[in-house]
Structure formats: C-alpha cells, structure tokens
C-alpha cells in the first residue's frame, strides 16, 4: 500500500485549535501567492477578487465533502465490524487517507488513480519551486539564465538533499520557507503601498474586468495557491477535539482568502500592466530586494526536499514491491536502486523546469488541471459514491455541479496549454 502525503508538522496527535489553525495556514500558503497580482492583471481586479473568493469557498466546501465521506465510512465500519476491528485497520478511531477513500469507493484502481493525481499535483508544485527560484536568482544575477541556475546550482543541492530520508530533519526548513514567504510578501506590500500613495488614484487606468477568459486563469492560479488539499484528513485527525476542526478550517480558509485578495489587488493596482508573473520581479533593483529574493530562494530550495518526500515514497513503494526484481536482489542492489531513483526523479523535474516559460502560466495550468481534479472532482465523486444514496436531492445536485465544473475547468486548462498561440 503506497504511503500518503505526510507533513512533519502533523506528526503526533492532540493538536489544539490554535496549533491546527497554524498547521492549516502552513499547509495552504506557498509560492503561488506571489503570482496572484499577475492573475489579477490578467482578469481585472474585480474579476480576480471574485475568482479567488470563489476558489476559497469551493475549496472549503470540498474539504468538508472529504470529511463527510470519512465519517460515513467510519459509521459503516462500526456497524459492520465493531469499533475494535475498525481501530485495527485505521488506527485512532478510523482514520483515512485520501488514497483510502479512493480505494473504498473504486477499489485498487481508485487508490492508484488518486495517488497518481497527488503525485502530479506535488510534481507541479516542485517544478513551480524550481521555476520560481531560477527566475528570481536570474533577476539578481543577470549573467545566469534560469536554466543554468536550475541545472548548475539547484540540481546538485537537491540531489544531495534527496538522500535525507528523515522528515523530522527537514521540518525546520519548511518553517523557514514560510517565514521567508511572509517576509517577501511584506516587502512587496510595502512597495505596493508606497506606489499607491504616490499615484493618488489607485483605480485609475486599472481594469475591473479584463475579459471572460481572464477569469479561469485567475481561478487556476487561486486553486494552485490553496495548497495542501490532500492533507485535510490528516489535519483533522491531528486535533485533540475533532469536533472543532470545521470552524477552525473555516477561519483559516477565510483568513487566507482575504489576504490573497488584498495582496493580489494591491499588487495589480500598484504595477498595472507592468505586473510580472512573479511580483517580486517588480521590486526595485537594490540590495534589500536582492536579499529578500536570495533568502526566499534558499529557503524554497531547502523545502524542495520536503515537497519531494511523498513522491519518493510512492515511487519507492512501487520499486520495492514484494516479489519484484529489486526486492529479490536486496543488499547493495536495493540501496543503489533507491538512490538512483531519487536522482532520476529530481533530475527529471529539473529538466522539466527548464522548459517552463513562465511561472504564472504554469501555476494556472497546474491549478486548473491536476489541482482542480484533486480539490473538486475527486471529493464530489467520492461524496456521490459514499454519501449520495442517503443525501438530499440538493446535496447531490451540488456534488454534480462541482464534478462537472471541475472537469470543465480542467479541460479548459488543458486546452489553453495545448492550443496554438
């Protein structure tokens, strides 16, 4: 059975509401926030606001669908086998992973498909990290192209970090990355406010609605920004009082959505049509801006290993399958295969990052395809399968709405990338 996505901050049980609130924010907020002003430039400040707010509301609702599915399955197992058997299969009171839900709904195929989507989503996030770092370091050191930064500077570091197999050893880097993201956001907001004060009329020459096709783009970036969706069940299971999880989740999603909207609007109003796909690239060329970019990139480079951990676990679980050639050889062959698999995965992602032309478009593509499937389509599909037979007509209608909307959204994202420009 392939392992599910894990986060160091979630190890153990008994988290308070305040700790859970912090864990939710840490798992959601990532580099995508720095691409929001560009999304607002593409969609318009009003359309972007509606897109981000809609993505936040939809994300919260679909997280609740996962919890409803878990509760229903736990109830069914309790009725069929008794609490004792349930605990033996799922640990503390019937905990489920995202992959468990897929298997309970559609068998082994459901698990494999769900975990494949999780891997693709994590892969998109890691490639976005590399693209982000490459473009920012290249802006500080113009002599180095983003591709050179990724292949010559980042690849050796990430290969070395990939051999660190302990999540607890990598946990401090994840916290450092979030602190640096806050620092970068604060630096951008400071520049935004100064420019807005100088302009005097912030909404002058700024489009509220830039066109119909800009809205899906903004929604895609927003969905990409709401990272950590597959951690919903683990976050809830980490609480000492699970009954308080839903209000805590609402507070976190609402707070993050307000921050996202404010950051995106301020960035677009400050820079207008000059807004870059990574808004830190709009900052003035001085030592303080360069320092912010470098510190942020170093932190993200270190956190890359944490993002890669679930990918390595799933790849290695397949590589070391019982009865497989590698497992039968054991010893040196097994250790070498594990190390080579990690090198190959990291090198492949680095090569992909060299061909990604722009962070904003890539974030929108990942958000509107695999993230949309993970965040909207699968929760609605699982809910229809598990809870649908006993749910109200209205609840089933909402499930079908999210299912169809997510598929259309993903199809539009794929069409946008594959269609000739």
PyMOL commands that set and color helices and strands:
alter all, ss='L'
color gray80, all
select helices_A, chain A and resi 8-10+17-28+31-43+45-81+83-90+98-140+146-162+167-199+212-225+229-237+242-274+279-282+287-319+325-329+331-354+359-368+370-386+388-390+393-418
alter helices_A, ss='H'
color red, helices_A
deselect
rebuild
show_as cartoon
